Amino acid sequence: MGAPDDGDHAKRKLIGFSAGTLQALELLASDKKRSLQGLADEAFADLLRKHQRPTSLKEALKESTRRSPANENQPPKRKK
């Protein structure tokens, strides 16, 4: 998941936070010298990895080839 300035066609989605959560996120961003967008990108990428979801088209294509039994690295079965 890239930042809007890295060539990706960014889409926007409005997400609400409680006042306390937003304040904590803004403080974290300031402490880490990162943008709130950067923190969000990192958090969503981590969430997708946690649930074994691809974060890019390239990863999705790799994953789809792994799911096919024909692409597994198994030795050929011997005929009797």
C-alpha positions in Angstrom: 0.0 0.0 0.0 1.8 3.1 -1.1 1.5 6.7 -0.1 -0.4 9.0 -2.5 2.8 10.5 -3.8 4.5 7.3 -4.9 2.6 6.8 -8.2 -0.3 4.9 -6.8 -3.8 6.2 -7.7 -4.8 7.0 -4.1 -8.5 6.6 -3.1 -9.9 8.4 -0.1 -12.0 6.9 2.6 -13.3 8.8 5.6 -12.5 7.1 8.9 -13.6 8.4 12.3 -11.6 8.2 15.5 -12.4 9.2 19.0 -10.8 12.4 20.2 -8.4 10.5 22.4 -7.3 8.1 19.7 -6.8 10.8 17.2 -4.7 12.8 19.8 -2.6 9.7 20.5 -2.1 9.0 16.8 -1.1 12.6 16.1 1.4 12.5 19.1 2.9 9.2 17.8 3.2 10.7 14.3 5.0 13.7 15.7 7.3 11.6 17.9 8.2 9.3 15.0 8.5 12.3 12.5 6.0 10.6 10.2 2.7 11.7 8.8 -0.6 10.3 10.0 -1.0 8.9 6.4 2.3 7.1 6.8 1.2 5.5 10.1 -2.2 4.5 8.5 -0.4 2.9 5.5 1.8 0.9 7.9 -1.1 -0.2 10.1 -3.3 -1.3 7.2 -0.4 -3.2 5.5 0.3 -5.0 8.8 -3.4 -5.8 9.2 -3.5 -7.3 5.6 -0.4 -9.4 6.3 -1.9 -10.6 9.6 -4.9 -11.9 7.6 -2.8 -13.3 4.7 -4.1 -10.8 2.2 -2.0 -9.4 -0.6 -1.2 -5.7 -0.5 -0.4 -5.3 -4.2 -1.5 -6.7 -7.5 1.9 -8.4 -7.8 1.5 -10.2 -4.5 -2.1 -11.2 -5.4 -0.9 -12.8 -8.7 1.9 -14.7 -6.9 -0.5 -15.9 -4.3 -3.0 -17.1 -6.9 -0.3 -19.2 -8.6 0.6 -20.8 -5.2 -2.9 -21.9 -4.6 -2.9 -24.1 -7.7 -1.9 -27.7 -7.1 -0.1 -27.8 -10.5 2.3 -25.2 -9.2 3.4 -27.0 -6.0 6.9 -28.3 -5.9 6.1 -32.0 -5.4 8.0 -34.8 -7.1 6.0 -36.5 -9.8 4.1 -39.7 -8.8 5.6 -42.9 -9.9 3.6 -45.3 -12.0 3.4 -48.9 -10.7 
